[in-house]
Amino acid sequence: MPGTIGLLEAIYSQRAIRSFKPDAVSEETVRSLIEAATKAPSGGNRQPWRFLVIRDPDAKRRIGEYYWQAWEAAYGTRAATPPEIQPHVRASAAGLAEKMAEVPLLILACVEHDGSPSAMGRGSSIYPAVQNLLLAARGLGLGSVITTLHKRYEAEIKQLLGIPENVETAALLPIGYPTDDARYGPTRRAPVDEVTYWDRWGQGPPKA
Ligand SMILES: Cc1cc2nc3c(=O)[nH]c(=O)nc-3n(C[C@H](O)[C@H](O)[C@H](O)COP(=O)(O)O)c2cc1C
């Protein structure tokens, strides 16, 4: 796959991009993104992922309405903003909620399942593919962000798009070329030592 940057540079600079130029994303590029996604691991190599590419303006408009309503209920003017959401993230996410229908390309990452109840099990065979897609998007100069607010209208969106019962939507990925003010990383993350234990929960590294 044609990549213009190295893997680690992509990992270190990939971040949530929520504002896009109106330029279309070509079908060839869409295929490249999805091919990268399909290189991910899945339980038993069952590859339960399905990717619904949404470019139809009417479908995007309807999804945008559901997404906006979900945003309003979760974080909007009448909702209490969860204190853990940083103001810049909130502002950026609100902007996306207002403009979801205008994003050039939406990809709905879905997972086929057999009705088993394990949410963690289901997710673990689709989210590696989603991350691959996000990294490939970064490599190709595109922006994207993993979103899940649409889950509040899962049933309605499944009906709208003809998604069968045994398929769950895992992430709605808005994708496009970033606007000039949208920046790739570096990202702000907790340092390694804050999130790592050695040999025993809560323990630091062995002394040299
Ligand atoms: C499971 C999950 C669900 C998310 N859902 C949403 C969402 O519904 N809407 C949104 O705008 N961003 C969503 N995000 C994006 C996060 O806000 C973003 O990854 C985080 O703030 C880090 O952003 P950064 O990489 O730019 O630092 C989600 C991320 C994850 C991993």
The ligand as a MOL file (V3000), in Angstrom:
LIG
                    3D

  0  0  0     0  0            999 V3000
M  V30 BEGIN CTAB
M  V30 COUNTS 31 33 0 0 0
M  V30 BEGIN ATOM
M  V30 1 C -14.2530 4.0720 21.9700 0
M  V30 2 C -14.1570 5.5070 21.4900 0
M  V30 3 C -15.3190 6.2200 21.2430 0
M  V30 4 C -15.2540 7.5310 20.7810 0
M  V30 5 N -16.4210 8.1760 20.4760 0
M  V30 6 C -16.3590 9.4190 19.9700 0
M  V30 7 C -17.5480 10.0680 19.5310 0
M  V30 8 O -18.6480 9.5100 19.5840 0
M  V30 9 N -17.4310 11.3130 19.0070 0
M  V30 10 C -16.2310 11.9520 18.8790 0
M  V30 11 O -16.2010 13.0810 18.3840 0
M  V30 12 N -15.0730 11.3670 19.2840 0
M  V30 13 C -15.1190 10.1120 19.8090 0
M  V30 14 N -13.9550 9.4680 20.1670 0
M  V30 15 C -12.6570 10.1420 19.9340 0
M  V30 16 C -11.9590 10.5630 21.2310 0
M  V30 17 O -12.5810 11.7110 21.7660 0
M  V30 18 C -10.4810 10.8310 20.8940 0
M  V30 19 O -9.9270 9.6380 20.4120 0
M  V30 20 C -9.7260 11.3080 22.0980 0
M  V30 21 O -10.2090 12.5370 22.5690 0
M  V30 22 C -8.2440 11.4580 21.7730 0
M  V30 23 O -8.0980 12.4130 20.7510 0
M  V30 24 P -6.6460 12.7540 20.1810 0
M  V30 25 O -6.1200 11.5050 19.5300 0
M  V30 26 O -6.8580 13.8500 19.1790 0
M  V30 27 O -5.7910 13.1720 21.3230 0
M  V30 28 C -13.9990 8.1520 20.6030 0
M  V30 29 C -12.8200 7.4160 20.8370 0
M  V30 30 C -12.9020 6.1070 21.2520 0
M  V30 31 C -11.6210 5.3180 21.4400 0
M  V30 END ATOM
M  V30 BEGIN BOND
M  V30 1 1 1 2
M  V30 2 1 2 3
M  V30 3 2 2 30
M  V30 4 2 3 4
M  V30 5 1 4 5
M  V30 6 1 4 28
M  V30 7 2 5 6
M  V30 8 1 6 7
M  V30 9 1 6 13
M  V30 10 2 7 8
M  V30 11 1 7 9
M  V30 12 1 9 10
M  V30 13 2 10 11
M  V30 14 1 10 12
M  V30 15 2 12 13
M  V30 16 1 13 14
M  V30 17 1 14 15
M  V30 18 1 14 28
M  V30 19 1 15 16
M  V30 20 1 16 17
M  V30 21 1 16 18
M  V30 22 1 18 19
M  V30 23 1 18 20
M  V30 24 1 20 21
M  V30 25 1 20 22
M  V30 26 1 22 23
M  V30 27 1 23 24
M  V30 28 2 24 25
M  V30 29 1 24 26
M  V30 30 1 24 27
M  V30 31 2 28 29
M  V30 32 1 29 30
M  V30 33 1 30 31
M  V30 END BOND
M  V30 END CTAB
M  END
